[in-house]
Amino acid sequence: MISFKINKLDIFQSYFFGKVEFRDDEYKVNIQNQKRGKVLKLPFAHSSKKEKMIVRITGQGDLFVEDYLPFLGESEWLEIDSDEITYFLADHQDRLDTIEIMDE
């Protein structure tokens, strides 16, 4: 499992942009709806043989949202395109602190 700590997540017109931390390295994150379909891209090379991965965003208490997204390789930042996740973030962004990606 890959676990990112959410350092900052701000809402803009129809997407979220911020910073996450993984193993003491900071990366940009962009979360938006599915204009181009469901998408997951990581900010570093990852040799997963899985075509789809579970992306779960968790927070205080038992708060979480997850979606099953196609893994499309590497990008300059963490990219998540999912209607379910984006709409949930609109109501709970200040209470979420972790993005988990399960490829097992």
N, CA, C and O atoms as a MOPAC input file, in Angstrom:
PM7 MOZYME 1SCF
protein

 N      0.84300 1    -1.18200 1     0.00000 1
 C      0.00000 1     0.00000 1     0.00000 1
 C      0.88900 1     1.24500 1     0.00000 1
 O      1.92300 1     1.29400 1     0.66600 1
 N      0.46100 1     2.23500 1    -0.75600 1
 C      1.12700 1     3.53100 1    -0.78800 1
 C      0.25700 1     4.49300 1     0.00900 1
 O     -0.94300 1     4.59500 1    -0.24600 1
 N      0.84600 1     5.19700 1     0.96900 1
 C      0.07400 1     6.08500 1     1.83200 1
 C      0.66600 1     7.49800 1     1.78500 1
 O      1.82400 1     7.71700 1     2.13900 1
 N     -0.15400 1     8.43800 1     1.34300 1
 C      0.22900 1     9.84600 1     1.28300 1
 C     -0.44500 1    10.58900 1     2.42800 1
 O     -1.63400 1    10.39400 1     2.68100 1
 N      0.30000 1    11.43200 1     3.11700 1
 C     -0.27200 1    12.32200 1     4.13200 1
 C     -0.69300 1    13.60600 1     3.42600 1
 O      0.09800 1    14.19700 1     2.69000 1
 N     -1.92200 1    14.03700 1     3.64300 1
 C     -2.40700 1    15.27700 1     3.03600 1
 C     -1.90500 1    16.45300 1     3.87400 1
 O     -2.27400 1    16.59600 1     5.04000 1
 N     -1.06500 1    17.28900 1     3.27400 1
 C     -0.56600 1    18.48500 1     3.95500 1
 C     -1.45900 1    19.69500 1     3.70300 1
 O     -1.63900 1    20.54300 1     4.57700 1
 N     -2.01800 1    19.75900 1     2.49100 1
 C     -2.85900 1    20.89500 1     2.11000 1
 C     -3.75900 1    20.45600 1     0.97600 1
 O     -3.31400 1    19.77500 1     0.05200 1
 N     -5.02600 1    20.84200 1     1.04100 1
 C     -5.96800 1    20.50400 1    -0.01800 1
 C     -6.98300 1    21.63300 1    -0.12300 1
 O     -7.80700 1    21.82000 1     0.77200 1
 N     -6.92200 1    22.38400 1    -1.21900 1
 C     -7.80100 1    23.53600 1    -1.42200 1
 C     -8.76400 1    23.26500 1    -2.56200 1
 O     -8.42400 1    22.60400 1    -3.54300 1
 N     -9.97100 1    23.78700 1    -2.41500 1
 C    -10.96900 1    23.63900 1    -3.46600 1
 C    -10.88500 1    24.83600 1    -4.40400 1
 O    -10.72600 1    25.97600 1    -3.97000 1
 N    -10.99600 1    24.55300 1    -5.69400 1
 C    -11.09600 1    25.58200 1    -6.71600 1
 C    -12.44600 1    25.39900 1    -7.39500 1
 O    -13.31500 1    24.76200 1    -6.80000 1
 N    -12.67500 1    25.89700 1    -8.55800 1
 C    -14.01300 1    25.85800 1    -9.15600 1
 C    -14.60700 1    24.44400 1    -9.19300 1
 O    -15.70800 1    24.23200 1    -8.68500 1
 N    -13.91500 1    23.49800 1    -9.77100 1
 C    -14.47300 1    22.14600 1    -9.87300 1
 C    -13.42300 1    21.07600 1    -9.57800 1
 O    -13.58100 1    19.92500 1    -9.98500 1
 N    -12.35600 1    21.44600 1    -8.87500 1
 C    -11.30900 1    20.47800 1    -8.57000 1
 C    -10.61600 1    20.86100 1    -7.26200 1
 O    -10.83100 1    21.94000 1    -6.71000 1
 N     -9.78700 1    19.94800 1    -6.79300 1
 C     -9.00000 1    20.17300 1    -5.58100 1
 C     -7.52700 1    20.12100 1    -5.94600 1
 O     -7.11000 1    19.29900 1    -6.76100 1
 N     -6.74600 1    20.99700 1    -5.34200 1
 C     -5.30900 1    21.02700 1    -5.59600 1
 C     -4.60800 1    21.23700 1    -4.26200 1
 O     -5.06800 1    22.01500 1    -3.42600 1
 N     -3.49900 1    20.54500 1    -4.06700 1
 C     -2.78700 1    20.70100 1    -2.80700 1
 C     -1.45400 1    19.99500 1    -2.80800 1
 O     -0.83700 1    19.77600 1    -3.85000 1
 N     -1.02100 1    19.64000 1    -1.59500 1
 C      0.26900 1    18.97100 1    -1.42600 1
 C      0.09700 1    17.76500 1    -0.51900 1
 O     -0.64300 1    17.79500 1     0.46400 1
 N      0.81000 1    16.69100 1    -0.88500 1
 C      0.81900 1    15.46900 1    -0.09100 1
 C      2.25800 1    15.07300 1     0.17500 1
 O      3.17600 1    15.51100 1    -0.51900 1
 N      2.44500 1    14.23900 1     1.19000 1
 C      3.79200 1    13.80100 1     1.56900 1
 C      3.86200 1    12.28300 1     1.53300 1
 O      2.96000 1    11.59300 1     2.00700 1
 N      4.95600 1    11.77200 1     0.95900 1
 C      5.22600 1    10.34200 1     0.91400 1
 C      6.70900 1    10.13400 1     1.19000 1
 O      7.56100 1    10.61100 1     0.44000 1
 N      7.01200 1     9.41900 1     2.27100 1
 C      8.40300 1     9.14400 1     2.65600 1
 C      9.25900 1    10.40600 1     2.68400 1
 O     10.34700 1    10.42400 1     2.10700 1
 N      8.79500 1    11.43600 1     3.33000 1
 C      9.48800 1    12.71400 1     3.50800 1
 C      9.64800 1    13.52500 1     2.22600 1
 O     10.32900 1    14.55100 1     2.23800 1
 N      9.04700 1    13.10000 1     1.13700 1
 C      9.05500 1    13.88000 1    -0.10100 1
 C      7.66800 1    14.48200 1    -0.30000 1
 O      6.65800 1    13.81500 1    -0.07300 1
 N      7.62100 1    15.74200 1    -0.72500 1
 C      6.34600 1    16.40500 1    -0.94200 1
 C      6.01700 1    16.43500 1    -2.43500 1
 O      6.88400 1    16.69700 1    -3.26800 1
 N      4.75300 1    16.16500 1    -2.75700 1
 C      4.26600 1    16.14900 1    -4.13700 1
 C      2.99200 1    16.96600 1    -4.23300 1
 O      2.27900 1    17.14100 1    -3.24400 1
 N      2.70900 1    17.46300 1    -5.42300 1
 C      1.44400 1    18.13900 1    -5.67800 1
 C      0.37800 1    17.07000 1    -5.93800 1
 O      0.67600 1    15.97700 1    -6.42000 1
 N     -0.86100 1    17.41100 1    -5.60800 1
 C     -1.98600 1    16.50700 1    -5.85100 1
 C     -3.09700 1    17.28200 1    -6.54100 1
 O     -3.37000 1    18.43200 1    -6.19800 1
 N     -3.72900 1    16.64800 1    -7.51100 1
 C     -4.87000 1    17.21500 1    -8.21900 1
 C     -5.97900 1    16.16400 1    -8.20800 1
 O     -5.78800 1    15.03900 1    -8.67000 1
 N     -7.13200 1    16.54500 1    -7.67700 1
 C     -8.29400 1    15.65000 1    -7.63500 1
 C     -9.42900 1    16.36700 1    -8.33600 1
 O     -9.77600 1    17.49500 1    -7.98400 1
 N    -10.01400 1    15.70100 1    -9.34200 1
 C    -11.08200 1    16.33200 1   -10.11100 1
 C    -12.09100 1    15.28500 1   -10.55800 1
 O    -11.89700 1    14.08600 1   -10.36000 1
 N    -13.18400 1    15.76900 1   -11.17300 1
 C    -14.19000 1    14.83000 1   -11.64500 1
 C    -13.70300 1    14.10800 1   -12.89400 1
 O    -12.58500 1    14.33400 1   -13.35800 1
 N    -14.54100 1    13.24700 1   -13.42800 1
 C    -14.13400 1    12.32400 1   -14.48900 1
 C    -14.32400 1    12.88200 1   -15.89300 1
 O    -14.91000 1    12.19800 1   -16.73300 1
 N    -13.86300 1    14.07300 1   -16.18100 1
 C    -14.01200 1    14.64200 1   -17.51900 1
 C    -13.38900 1    13.74800 1   -18.58600 1
 O    -13.91900 1    13.62100 1   -19.69000 1
 N    -12.26500 1    13.13400 1   -18.24700 1
 C    -11.56000 1    12.25100 1   -19.19500 1
 C    -11.67200 1    10.79000 1   -18.76800 1
 O    -10.87200 1     9.95600 1   -19.19300 1
 N    -12.64700 1    10.48100 1   -17.94300 1
 C    -12.81100 1     9.13300 1   -17.40000 1
 C    -12.07900 1     9.02400 1   -16.06900 1
 O    -11.40200 1     9.96000 1   -15.64500 1
 N    -12.21700 1     7.88200 1   -15.41700 1
 C    -11.52500 1     7.66000 1   -14.14800 1
 C    -10.03000 1     7.52600 1   -14.40900 1
 O     -9.61400 1     6.86900 1   -15.36400 1
 N     -9.21800 1     8.16100 1   -13.54400 1
 C     -7.77100 1     8.18400 1   -13.75500 1
 C     -7.05000 1     8.14400 1   -12.41200 1
 O     -7.47500 1     8.77300 1   -11.44300 1
 N     -5.94700 1     7.39000 1   -12.37400 1
 C     -4.98800 1     7.44400 1   -11.27400 1
 C     -3.59900 1     7.49900 1   -11.87400 1
 O     -3.21600 1     6.61700 1   -12.64200 1
 N     -2.83500 1     8.53700 1   -11.52800 1
 C     -1.43500 1     8.65100 1   -11.92600 1
 C     -0.62800 1     8.99400 1   -10.69000 1
 O     -1.06400 1     9.78400 1    -9.85300 1
 N      0.54800 1     8.39700 1   -10.57700 1
 C      1.41700 1     8.62300 1    -9.42400 1
 C      2.56600 1     9.55700 1    -9.78400 1
 O      2.96900 1     9.61100 1   -10.94600 1
 N      3.10500 1    10.29600 1    -8.80600 1
 C      4.18700 1    11.24800 1    -9.07800 1
 C      5.57300 1    10.60400 1    -9.09900 1
 O      6.58400 1    11.29900 1    -8.99900 1
 N      5.61900 1     9.29400 1    -9.22800 1
 C      6.88900 1     8.56900 1    -9.30500 1
 C      6.62900 1     7.24100 1    -9.98700 1
 O      5.48500 1     6.79600 1   -10.08600 1
 N      7.68500 1     6.61400 1   -10.45200 1
 C      7.54800 1     5.31700 1   -11.11700 1
 C      7.06900 1     4.27600 1   -10.11300 1
 O      7.51400 1     4.25200 1    -8.96500 1
 N      6.16400 1     3.42500 1   -10.55800 1
 C      5.64300 1     2.35100 1    -9.71200 1
 C      5.39400 1     1.14800 1   -10.60500 1
 O      4.67700 1     1.24100 1   -11.60100 1
 N      5.97400 1     0.05100 1   -10.25400 1
 C      5.91300 1    -1.13200 1   -11.11900 1
 C      4.78100 1    -2.07100 1   -10.71800 1
 O      5.01400 1    -3.23100 1   -10.37700 1
 N      3.57600 1    -1.56800 1   -10.76100 1
 C      2.42900 1    -2.41500 1   -10.45800 1
 C      1.96500 1    -3.12600 1   -11.71300 1
 O      1.97300 1    -2.55600 1   -12.80400 1
 N      1.56400 1    -4.36300 1   -11.55000 1
 C      1.02200 1    -5.11300 1   -12.67100 1
 C     -0.49800 1    -5.00200 1   -12.70600 1
 O     -1.15000 1    -5.54000 1   -13.60100 1
 N     -1.05200 1    -4.30200 1   -11.72500 1
 C     -2.49900 1    -4.12500 1   -11.66100 1
 C     -2.94100 1    -3.04700 1   -12.64500 1
 O     -2.29300 1    -2.01000 1   -12.78200 1
 N     -4.04800 1    -3.31000 1   -13.32300 1
 C     -4.60100 1    -2.30900 1   -14.22600 1
 C     -5.46300 1    -1.30900 1   -13.48400 1
 O     -5.61600 1    -0.16700 1   -13.91900 1
 N     -6.03900 1    -1.74300 1   -12.34000 1
 C     -6.85700 1    -0.85200 1   -11.52000 1
 C     -6.40900 1    -0.96700 1   -10.07300 1
 O     -5.93300 1    -2.01600 1    -9.64000 1
 N     -6.56900 1     0.13300 1    -9.32300 1
 C     -6.18800 1     0.16300 1    -7.91300 1
 C     -7.29900 1     0.83200 1    -7.10800 1
 O     -8.04200 1     1.66900 1    -7.62100 1
 N     -7.39300 1     0.45100 1    -5.85100 1
 C     -8.33800 1     1.10800 1    -4.95600 1
 C     -7.66700 1     2.35700 1    -4.39300 1
 O     -6.56400 1     2.29200 1    -3.85100 1
 N     -8.34300 1     3.48600 1    -4.52900 1
 C     -7.87800 1     4.73800 1    -3.94500 1
 C     -8.85400 1     5.08100 1    -2.82400 1
 O    -10.05400 1     5.23300 1    -3.05400 1
 N     -8.32600 1     5.19900 1    -1.61800 1
 C     -9.14800 1     5.49100 1    -0.44200 1
 C     -8.60600 1     6.74600 1     0.23000 1
 O     -7.40500 1     6.86500 1     0.46800 1
 N     -9.49300 1     7.67100 1     0.52800 1
 C     -9.11700 1     8.87100 1     1.26800 1
 C     -9.81900 1     8.78500 1     2.61700 1
 O    -11.03900 1     8.63800 1     2.69100 1
 N     -9.02100 1     8.88000 1     3.68600 1
 C     -9.54900 1     8.67800 1     5.02700 1
 C     -9.34700 1     9.92200 1     5.88200 1
 O     -8.55700 1    10.81000 1     5.56000 1
 N    -10.09100 1     9.95100 1     6.98600 1
 C     -9.98300 1    11.08300 1     7.88800 1
 C    -10.41100 1    10.73400 1     9.29200 1
 O    -10.50900 1     9.56500 1     9.66500 1
 N    -10.66100 1    11.76200 1    10.05300 1
 C    -11.00000 1    11.64300 1    11.46700 1
 C    -12.18700 1    10.70700 1    11.66700 1
 O    -13.14200 1    10.70500 1    10.88900 1
 N    -12.10100 1     9.91100 1    12.73200 1
 C    -13.15400 1     8.94000 1    12.98700 1
 C    -13.11000 1     7.84900 1    11.94000 1
 O    -12.03300 1     7.38300 1    11.56700 1
 N    -14.25200 1     7.44800 1    11.47300 1
 C    -14.33000 1     6.40300 1    10.44600 1
 C    -14.65600 1     6.98300 1     9.08000 1
 O    -15.21500 1     6.29000 1     8.22900 1
 N    -14.31600 1     8.23500 1     8.86300 1
 C    -14.64000 1     8.91500 1     7.61800 1
 C    -13.74600 1     8.41500 1     6.48000 1
 O    -12.52200 1     8.40300 1     6.61100 1
 N    -14.35700 1     8.00100 1     5.35900 1
 C    -13.55400 1     7.61100 1     4.19700 1
 C    -14.42300 1     7.60500 1     2.94100 1
 O    -15.65100 1     7.52700 1     2.99900 1
 N    -13.74000 1     7.69200 1     1.81500 1
 C    -14.34500 1     7.50500 1     0.50500 1
 C    -13.33100 1     6.72900 1    -0.32100 1
 O    -12.12400 1     6.91100 1    -0.15800 1
 N    -13.81500 1     5.86700 1    -1.20400 1
 C    -12.89600 1     5.11500 1    -2.04500 1
 C    -13.50400 1     4.88100 1    -3.41400 1
 O    -14.71900 1     4.93600 1    -3.60200 1
 N    -12.62000 1     4.61900 1    -4.36300 1
 C    -13.03900 1     4.30600 1    -5.72200 1
 C    -11.98900 1     3.38500 1    -6.32900 1
 O    -10.83400 1     3.37000 1    -5.90200 1
 N    -12.39900 1     2.63400 1    -7.31100 1
 C    -11.54500 1     1.68300 1    -8.01500 1
 C    -11.15800 1     2.34300 1    -9.33800 1
 O    -11.99100 1     2.47600 1   -10.23400 1
 N     -9.88500 1     2.76000 1    -9.46200 1
 C     -9.46600 1     3.58400 1   -10.59500 1
 C     -8.42400 1     2.88300 1   -11.46600 1
 O     -7.58500 1     2.14400 1   -10.95200 1
 N     -8.47300 1     3.11100 1   -12.77500 1
 C     -7.43100 1     2.56800 1   -13.65000 1
 C     -6.10100 1     3.28200 1   -13.41000 1
 O     -6.04200 1     4.51100 1   -13.37100 1
 N     -5.04100 1     2.49700 1   -13.25100 1
 C     -3.70000 1     3.03900 1   -13.04300 1
 C     -3.09600 1     3.34400 1   -14.40400 1
 O     -2.90800 1     2.44500 1   -15.22400 1
 N     -2.78900 1     4.62700 1   -14.64300 1
 C     -2.30000 1     5.06700 1   -15.94800 1
 C     -0.84800 1     5.53400 1   -15.91200 1
 O     -0.41700 1     6.29200 1   -16.78100 1
 N     -0.09700 1     5.08500 1   -14.91200 1
 C      1.33300 1     5.35300 1   -14.90200 1
 C      1.75500 1     6.57700 1   -14.12100 1
 O      1.14500 1     6.95000 1   -13.11900 1
 N      2.83100 1     7.19800 1   -14.61900 1
 C      3.49500 1     8.28300 1   -13.89800 1
 C      3.09700 1     9.64400 1   -14.45600 1
 O      2.82500 1     9.79500 1   -15.64700 1
 N      3.07000 1    10.63500 1   -13.55900 1
 C      2.77400 1    12.01600 1   -13.91000 1
 C      3.68900 1    12.90200 1   -13.08200 1
 O      4.46300 1    12.39800 1   -12.26800 1
 N      3.61600 1    14.20500 1   -13.27500 1
 C      4.44800 1    15.09600 1   -12.46300 1
 C      3.87300 1    15.27300 1   -11.06700 1
 O      4.57800 1    15.74700 1   -10.17700 1
 N      2.59900 1    14.90200 1   -10.84400 1
 C      2.00300 1    14.94100 1    -9.51400 1
 C      1.00400 1    13.80500 1    -9.35500 1
 O      0.74700 1    13.06600 1   -10.30600 1
 N      0.44200 1    13.66100 1    -8.16800 1
 C     -0.59000 1    12.65800 1    -7.91900 1
 C     -1.88600 1    13.15300 1    -8.54800 1
 O     -2.39300 1    14.21500 1    -8.18500 1
 N     -2.41600 1    12.38800 1    -9.48300 1
 C     -3.64400 1    12.75600 1   -10.18100 1
 C     -4.71900 1    11.72300 1    -9.89200 1
 O     -4.50700 1    10.52300 1   -10.06900 1
 N     -5.87900 1    12.20000 1    -9.44600 1
 C     -7.02300 1    11.33900 1    -9.16700 1
 C     -8.24100 1    11.97400 1    -9.83400 1
 O     -8.64600 1    13.08000 1    -9.47700 1
 N     -8.82000 1    11.26700 1   -10.80500 1
 C    -10.04600 1    11.72700 1   -11.46300 1
 C    -11.15400 1    10.75100 1   -11.09500 1
 O    -11.18000 1     9.61600 1   -11.57200 1
 N    -12.06600 1    11.20200 1   -10.24600 1
 C    -13.14400 1    10.34600 1    -9.76300 1
 C    -14.29800 1    11.21700 1    -9.28900 1
 O    -14.11600 1    12.07900 1    -8.43000 1
 N    -15.47900 1    10.99500 1    -9.84400 1
 C    -16.65300 1    11.74200 1    -9.39600 1
 C    -16.94700 1    11.46600 1    -7.92400 1
 O    -17.19300 1    12.39800 1    -7.15700 1
 N    -16.92400 1    10.19200 1    -7.52200 1
 C    -17.24700 1     9.83300 1    -6.14100 1
 C    -16.32800 1    10.54000 1    -5.15500 1
 O    -16.79400 1    11.10400 1    -4.16400 1
 N    -15.02900 1    10.51400 1    -5.42200 1
 C    -14.06600 1    11.13200 1    -4.51200 1
 C    -14.20600 1    12.65700 1    -4.52300 1
 O    -14.19600 1    13.28200 1    -3.46300 1
 N    -14.33700 1    13.25300 1    -5.69700 1
 C    -14.44700 1    14.71100 1    -5.80400 1
 C    -15.68200 1    15.23200 1    -5.06900 1
 O    -15.59300 1    16.21000 1    -4.32700 1
 N    -16.82800 1    14.58900 1    -5.27100 1
 C    -18.05800 1    15.05800 1    -4.62400 1
 C    -17.98600 1    14.87700 1    -3.10900 1
 O    -18.48600 1    15.72000 1    -2.36500 1
 N    -17.37200 1    13.79300 1    -2.64500 1
 C    -17.22400 1    13.57600 1    -1.21200 1
 C    -16.30200 1    14.63400 1    -0.60500 1
 O    -16.57600 1    15.15500 1     0.47600 1
 N    -15.21700 1    14.94900 1    -1.29700 1
 C    -14.28400 1    15.97300 1    -0.80900 1
 C    -14.95800 1    17.33400 1    -0.67100 1
 O    -14.62900 1    18.10300 1     0.23100 1
 N    -15.89300 1    17.62800 1    -1.55600 1
 C    -16.57700 1    18.92100 1    -1.49500 1
 C    -17.26400 1    19.13100 1    -0.14800 1
 O    -17.39900 1    20.26500 1     0.31200 1
 N    -17.69500 1    18.04900 1     0.48000 1
 C    -18.38500 1    18.14700 1     1.76900 1
 C    -17.48600 1    17.88900 1     2.97600 1
 O    -17.84700 1    18.24800 1     4.09700 1
 N    -16.30600 1    17.26500 1     2.76200 1
 C    -15.50300 1    16.81500 1     3.89800 1
 C    -14.01400 1    17.15400 1     3.81300 1
 O    -13.23400 1    16.58400 1     4.57600 1
 N    -13.58500 1    18.03900 1     2.93700 1
 C    -12.16700 1    18.24200 1     2.67000 1
 C    -11.33700 1    18.56000 1     3.91300 1
 O    -10.18400 1    18.13700 1     4.00100 1
 N    -11.89500 1    19.28900 1     4.86600 1
 C    -11.12600 1    19.68200 1     6.05000 1
 C    -10.96600 1    18.55700 1     7.06700 1
 O    -10.21100 1    18.69700 1     8.03000 1
 N    -11.65900 1    17.45500 1     6.86600 1
 C    -11.61400 1    16.35500 1     7.82400 1
 C    -10.81700 1    15.15600 1     7.32100 1
 O    -10.71600 1    14.14900 1     8.02000 1
 N    -10.24800 1    15.24900 1     6.11800 1
 C     -9.52300 1    14.12700 1     5.52300 1
 C     -8.02000 1    14.36900 1     5.62700 1
 O     -7.55300 1    15.49200 1     5.43600 1
 N     -7.26200 1    13.30700 1     5.93100 1
 C     -5.83600 1    13.49300 1     6.15700 1
 C     -4.91700 1    12.50100 1     5.45300 1
 O     -3.69900 1    12.67400 1     5.49400 1
 N     -5.45900 1    11.46800 1     4.81000 1
 C     -4.61400 1    10.43800 1     4.20100 1
 C     -5.19900 1     9.94500 1     2.88500 1
 O     -6.40900 1     9.75400 1     2.76500 1
 N     -4.33100 1     9.74100 1     1.90200 1
 C     -4.72000 1     9.10300 1     0.64200 1
 C     -3.96900 1     7.77600 1     0.57800 1
 O     -2.73900 1     7.74600 1     0.60900 1
 N     -4.72400 1     6.67900 1     0.48800 1
 C     -4.12900 1     5.35000 1     0.42300 1
 C     -4.40200 1     4.75000 1    -0.94900 1
 O     -5.50900 1     4.85200 1    -1.47900 1
 N     -3.37800 1     4.12600 1    -1.51200 1
 C     -3.51000 1     3.47200 1    -2.79900 1
 C     -3.12200 1     2.01000 1    -2.61200 1
 O     -1.98700 1     1.70000 1    -2.25100 1
 N     -4.06700 1     1.12600 1    -2.85800 1
 C     -3.84600 1    -0.29700 1    -2.65100 1
 C     -3.68200 1    -1.00400 1    -3.97600 1
 O     -4.58100 1    -1.00500 1    -4.81700 1
 N     -2.52900 1    -1.60100 1    -4.14700 1
 C     -2.24000 1    -2.30700 1    -5.40000 1
 C     -2.00600 1    -3.78800 1    -5.16800 1
 O     -1.49600 1    -4.47800 1    -6.05100 1
 N     -2.36600 1    -4.28200 1    -4.01200 1
 C     -2.11900 1    -5.69200 1    -3.69500 1
 C     -3.35000 1    -6.52400 1    -3.93800 1
 O     -3.32800 1    -7.73600 1    -3.72500 1

